[in-house]
């Protein structure tokens, strides 16, 4: 991962959100809260050329959910 991320780095953002909030169900997070959570991530810098919109937030949420589900599946495999 690079030191700086912006809104189009959706995969990196999803991974960082999972690390920062491992017990949070991504589907329960409203877009307003999700935006604040992303903006609070270390290394996040908004890029004026690519402002955030609902589609980007949906994509981040979906990828975060996928990461969350994969991580939960990995934990189940350890049992």
N, C-alpha and C positions, 0 to 999 in steps of 0.2 A: 504494500500500500504506500502511496505517496504521502508526504507530510501535509499537503493541502488537499482538501476535497471541496467540491461544490455540488450544486443541485443535480448535475447530470451524472455524478458518480454514485448511481443508485445502488450498485452491488456493494461497494465499500461502505456506504451509509447503512445498508441493511445489516452488514456484519458488525459494524460498530454499535448499532442500536442493540443487537443481540448481546454483545459483550457488556454494554452499559446497563441493560434492562433484561437480564436473562429470564426472570420470572414473570415478565409482563406479556399478556396476550396482545399481540399487535392489532388484532381486530377490534379491540376495545378502545383504541386510541383515536380520538377525534383528530381531524386534520389540523385544527388550530394548535392542539397540543403536540402533534407530530412535528409540525413546523418548528415549534419552540425547542423540541427535543433535538432535532437535527441541527439547528442553529447553535445549540449548546455543545455539540460534539467537538472534541479537540481537533484542531486543524481545519474546521469548516470555515470557508470564506465564500460569501455570496459573490457570484459572477454576474455583473450587470448585463452581460450578453445573453445570459440564460436565467431569467428570473423564475422563481418557483410558480407553479400553477397546479391545479387539481390533478391533472394527469400525472405529473411527476410525483406528487404525494401518494396517489393511488399505486403507482409502480413501486415506490419505496415501501409502502405498507405491505404490498403483495410479496415483495422479495424478503422483507423482514419476516413475514409470516412463514414463508417457505424455509428460511434459515431456522426459525423457531421450531417448526415441525420436524425438520431434519435433526436438529439437536435433541429434541425430545425422543425421537426414534433411536438415536444413538445411545441415549441413556437407558432406554428399554432393552436394547441389545446387550447391555452390560449385566443385566439381571440374570 
